[in-house]
């Protein structure tokens, strides 16, 4: 997806926001909504990444508190020729991850404890390479702002119910009811349009960053199974952020649904297999920065001389495979 199309989609979301303002307060409401949208975009540019991390109760870690996990991200950032992003852990048993930040110099990547426990080191590398691809492609700002505006549209549509619309609304109260249903759905469609193509692009670039497409393919298969089984309360409470994750974290989400914010998992895996078949992946372990892959010992960086931990929650001071 090129930047012109993305700009058009963001403009559509702003127009939708203004339309809701018109339904509530006529022309004055539309102008106020425009000013609010402009202020939100400015605020989102500087602060939306911090808001998203707080929504999901992410804890920042470093080379001291999470040496293995941090080291994976550090090596991959060098491969991608990116500044080192901030690294976060989310105390959540559902396997998932996302990236955020207004630019590569102010980026952050986050992985759940479920992902770190469930995946091998190679698979974690594949996932984090995907997230760094979003950073390198400058997707993170667009996706974070989209989440902010989509959430505001849903709240404003519900807010309109209590005001009942204004006399300039030709459909009256029925129009307000329709807006409550249609506006969030339209915002979701825009999120879908922005996210789906970007996921394929990040899969491709992520495979190039880590050097092994099948690391991510294997990770996606495991994540898909985990997402179906494990509930994510923070994501359910903040559904506007769902498109930021490597896989939709919401319960009941059908991966092949017309309105899914993410491509079908099997299609993504098939595209990664095509990359592997084309010759990418013969030097993945060297690209990742190791002479021997983590799977060679069956343990990777998650443990030294013992099997990988199996706990699914993180204590107050992160330990286990992330620290």
Buried (B, 14 or more C-beta within 10 A) or exposed (E): BEEEEBEEBBEBBBBBBBBBBBBBBBEEBBBBBBEBBEEBBEEBBEEBBBBBBEBBEBBEBEBEBBBBBBBBBBBBBEBBEBEEBBBBBBBBBBBBBBBBBBEBEBBBBBBBBBBBBBBBBBBBBBBBBBBBBBBBBBBBBBBBBBBBBBBBBBEBBEEBBEEBBBEEBEEEEEBBBEBBEBBBEBBBBBBBBBBBBBBBBBBBBBBBBBBBBBBBBBBBBBBBEBBEEBEBEBBEEBBBBBBBBBBBBBBEBEBEEEEBBBBBBEEBBEBBBEBBEEEBBEEBBEBBBBEEBBBEEEBBBBBEEEEBBEEBEBEEEBEBBBB
